[in-house]
Amino acid sequence: MPTPDAPTAVATGTEGARATPLRITAIETIPVRAPLAREFRGSYYRMTHRATLVVRLHTADGIIGEAYVGDEDATAAQIEAALRDEITPRVLGLDALATERCWQAAYPATFDILRDRRIGLVGLAALDTAIWDAVGKALGQPLWRLWGGARDTVPMIAIGGYYGEPLGPIEEEVTHCRDVLGMAGMKFKVGGRTPAEDAERVHRARAAAGPDFVLCIDANQGYTVAQAVELARRVADADVRWFEEPVLWHNDRRSLRDVRYLGGIPVCAGQSELSASGCRDLMEAGAIDVCNFDASWSGGPTAWRRAAAVAATYDVQMGHHEEPQVSAHLLASVPHGTYAECFHPDRDPFWWNLVANRPPLVDGNLRLPDAPGLGWELDWDYINRHRLDK
């Protein structure tokens, strides 16, 4: 497949405000799926492939908003269909600069009660992210600055510690993450074994990492309250930055609160919420210290920024569940942002291969692009090798 044409009109940083609308004329969708080098297992899930949806939003000016969004494999075709058949007809002709109007026009794609609501939400996120990329390009500003510009770098941590040690023994994985990938830290998987067994794994990770390395733990909703509290107490000396999604899903607001109060480790959750109001309820319940709402799963940057505004009123910090291509901009834009997350290249080939101009980390920090919009250049040779519609 040929490489798409580059945008024909991008504002410079000196042009600033724009008086004319940025009319949406077409939306391209390109589904991409790549096999992982091996199977990766968390507490109750397994991954063998990585899937995403590349979106190119065309405007009458020739400015093209370009983004990739999501990590859904089984439902990828449904997400693309929702964006193509339900969302696109609602936004064609609208002004992309009217971001809230576009978001509201697309929101009915989430209303079908007979299907997984996240199908419409990921489709909406794909649209919203591409719209914001076009807006940044039209105004000549990178999104981290346009959204608030709290800083121009974010520390990056890797997600690892998978069961079965697909990346080698814990000690090798942690040191590779620190010394070779240059990460500031790691979010380490727990929740799939007993608290005693997982505590031993966490202590191995901390011993290998040394003291100047961020270590979070993530149970992916794998424990009861009693088990989560037991683990928290067993790793009290491991300098754990936060304990993510420690408890089973069915009573999680109260259960997260109990683990937070009894365990002595800050609690992180929010990635499984579908809305900013769901995150608000976690905060109101006193359940979390860090909210890792996922823009790509739950309606896009517009929705994440709403959650971040609420979090600021509750003195809750913001994280973001993976998706560094958008999360880095969001986290850098607010003063209460924490860490951008990525995977080892074997677990997420897209961040390491699909983004052609990904900068190297410096002292564990990712410097955000100064180019307008998201500022990423996509590798179309890589996309064309893995696209599903060729």
N, C-alpha and C positions, 0 to 999 in steps of 0.2 A: 504494500500500500504506500502511496506517496506521502511525504511529509507535508502537513498542512501549511498553507501560506502563513507567513508571519503577519501580525497586526500592521495595518498601514497607517495608523494615526495614534500616536501616544503623546500626551502632553509632556512638556518639560517641567522641571521643578520650579521654574520661575513663572509659569503661567497662572498657578494658583487656582482661583475660583473660575467656575465655568458657568456661562449664562444659558447655554442652549441644552436641551434635553439630550440624553444618550439613549436613543430609541433601540430597543431589542428587536432584531430582525430574524434571528434563527438561533437554534441551540443544537449543537452536535453532541452525541453521546458515544463514547468508545469504551466498551467493557474490556477489561484486561484481567488475565488470570495467569499466575505463575506457580509452578510447583516449588515447594520448599525442599531443601536439601535432605530433610528427614522429618519424622513426626515430632511434634512438640505437644507435651501434655501438662496441663495445669491440674488443679484439684479435681475438677469434674468435666474437663473438655479436652479435645484433641484437635490439632491443626495439621493439615497436610498441604494446603495450598493458600496462597494469598490472592485476594481478588480486590479490584477497585474499579471505579468508574471515572474515566477522564471526561471532562465536560468543556466544551468550547462555546462560549456565548458571544454571538456576533451582534454588532451594532451598526446602525446606519452610517456612522462616522468611519467605520473600518477598525475601530478598537475591538479587540477580542479578549474577553475574560476567560481565563484558562485555569482549571483546577483539577485535582483528582481527590476523590472523597470515598471513604468507607473501607471496611474490611469484611464485607459480607460475601460469602461464597455461594451457599445454597440458594439465597434469595436475590442474587445479583441480577438475574433476568427480570424479576418482578420490579426491582428498584428502577432499572432502566426503563421498563415499560411505563411505570408511574410517572417518571420524569418526561418521557416522550409523549405519552398519550393524555395525561391528566394535567400536568403542570405547564408544559410548554404552551398549549393553546391559551392558557389563562394569562400568560405574561408577554406574549408577542405584542409588540407595539407599545409596551410600557416604557417609561423612562427608567433606566437602570440606576440613575442617581437617586430616584425615589425608592430607596432600599426598603423602607417599611411598607410602602404600598405594594411593592413586588412580593415581599414576604407574605403579606396578608392575602394577596391574590392566589398564591400557591398553596396556602395552608389547608384548604379543603381536601387536598390529597391525603391528609392524615385522618379523615373523618370516617372512613369505612370501618365499621365495627366488626366485620366478618373476616378481616385479615390482620396480620401483625402490623400494629401501628407504626413500627419502625421502618417499614417499607416506604411509606409516604414521607416520613421524617428524613430518611437518608436522601431520598430524591429531592426534598426541599433543601437539605444541606448542600447538595451538589449545586443546585441553582444559586443559592445564597452566596456560596463561596466564589463561584464564577462571577456573579454580579459584583461582589466587592473587589475582585481582581480588576474588573473593568473600570470600576469607580476609581480605584487607586491609579490606574493608568491614565484615565481621563484627567485627573487632578495632578498627576505628576508626583505622587507621594507613595512611599511604601506603607503598607497597611499598619505595621506596628506603630508608625508615627501618626497616621491618620486616626487611629483608634485611641490615641492617648500619649504614646511616646514616653512611657515611664523609664525605659532603658533601651539600649540597642543591642544587648546581648542577653542570652538566657543560659543558665547551666543546663546541661543535658545528662540524663541518666538512662541507662539501658534497662530493659525488662528481661529478666533471666531467671536462673535457678529452676528451670523446668525439671519435672520428675523424669527419671530415667537418664538424666545427665546427657542429653543429646549433644551438648557442646563441650563434653569432657567433664572430668571431675570438677567439683565446685571450686576448688582452689585454682585450677587452670582457667576456668571460665571467668572468675572474678579478676584475676591478674590480667587476663587478655582484655577484658573490658576496660580496666584502668590504664594499662601500659600500652596497649596496641590501638584500641579504639579511642582512647583518650577521654573516656567518660568521667563525669564528676561523681558518679555513683551508680547504684543498681537498685531496681525494684525486684525483690526476690520472692519466688513462689513458695507459698506454704498452703496449708489447708487440706492436703490430700493424704496426710499421715497423722499419727498421734501427735499431740503437742510435744511430748518428749522427743520423738524422732525429728520433728520439724525444728525444735529448739537446737538440737545438735547440728542440723544443717545450717541454721542461721549463725551459730557460733563459728562454724567452719568458714562461712563467708566473711564474717567480721575479722577473723584471724588472718585470712588471706588478704583482705583489703587494707588493713591498717586503719589508723584512727582518722585520717583526713580523707574520708570517702563516705559519701552519703549512702546509707543503707535503709531502704524501706522494705516492708514485707507485705505481701498481697495474698490473701486467702481465697479470692474469687468466690466469696460467700460460702466457704467450705466448712465452718465450725459452728457448733452450738455456742451459746454465751459462755458456759462454763469452760469449754475447751479453749475458746479465744482468750479468756482471762488467764487460764493456766499458762498458755503459751506466752502471753505478754509478761507474766511474772518470771517465767523461765529465761526470757531474753532481756530482762531489765538491765543487765550489765553490757548489752551489745550495742548501745547507742543507736537504737532504731528510730529513724526520723518520723515515720508514721506506719500505722497498721491499716492496710487498705481492705475494704469489704470483708471484715473478719467473720461475719455471721450469716447464717442461712437467711434466705430472702423473705420468708413468710411473715416475720414480725420485726423487720430490720430496723425501723426507726427507734423503737424502744430498746431493741437488742444492741444496736450501735451505741446508743446512749449509755447503756449499762457497761459495755466493754470500755467505753471512753472513761467513765467514772471509776471503774474498778481495776482496769488494767494498767493505768499509769503511762500509756503511750498515746500520743495523738492519733486520732482516727480520721481516716480519709474515705469518702464515698461520694457518689453522685453520678458515676459513669453509667449506672443502670437506670437512671431517671430519664424520663421522656420530655421533661419541660423544666423551665426555670422555676416554676411554682413547686414542682416536686423537690428541687434542691432547697427552696425556701423552707419547705416543711421539715427537711432534715435539720436545717439550721435552727428553726423555731423549737424543735424537740431537744436541742442541745446534743445532737447526735454526732456532729463532725467538727473537726478542726480545720480540715482541708476538703474542698469540694472539687472533684476531678470530673466535672461535667464534660461530655464529649460533644463538641460542635458538629462533628461529622456524623454522629449517630442521632442527633436530636434537634435538627432544624437549622444548623449552620452557625456561623459567627454571630449573626443577629441574636439568636437565642442564647449563645454563650455569654455575650456581653450583658444581656439582661440578668443572667445568673450572677455574673461577676459584680454587677452593681448592687444586687441584694446582698451578696457575701460581704461587701465592704461595710454595710450597715450592721452586720452581725460579727464583725471582726473575725471572719473566716477567710483563710487563704484560698487562692484558686490554683488548681492544677488542671491537667487535661489528660484524658486517657489516650495515649499514643498519638498518631497522626501529626508528626512534627512539622509537616509542610504548612499546616495552618496553625497548630497550637503555639509554635514559637512566636508568631506575630501576636497572637492573642495574649500570651503570658507576658510578653515584653511590653505590652501596651498599658498594663495596670500595675500599680505599686504593690499589690498583694499577690502577684503571680509567683509561682514556685519554679518547678522544673519542667522542661520539655522532655518527653519520653520517646525513645526509639527502641528498636530491637537489634539484635545481632544481624548481620547481613544474611545469614542463613534463614532467619525467621521472618525478616521483612526485606526482600530484595528490592522493593520499590523505592524506599528512601535512599538506598545506597546506589541504585542504578537508574531509576526513572528521573531523578533530579540531576541534571547534567552539571549544574553549577553549585552543588552543595559544598560549602566551605569547610575546611578542616576545623576541628575543635581546637581552641587555644585555652589551656588550663581548665579543660572541662566545659568551656563556654562556646556556644554557637553565636556567631555574629550575624545579625539580621541583614538582609540585602538592603542597599540604598536604592535599588531599582524600584520603579513604581509598581503598585499592586503587591501581589505575593512575591514577585521578583525572582521566581524560579524559572529556569529554562528546562523544559521537558525534553528528554532524550527520545526522539521519535523512532530511531532505529530500534531501541529497546521496546517501545510500545508496540511497534508494528510486528515484532517477533512474538508478542504475547497477547495481542488483541484477539477477541473471540468472534469478531464480525468480519474477518477477512475471508 
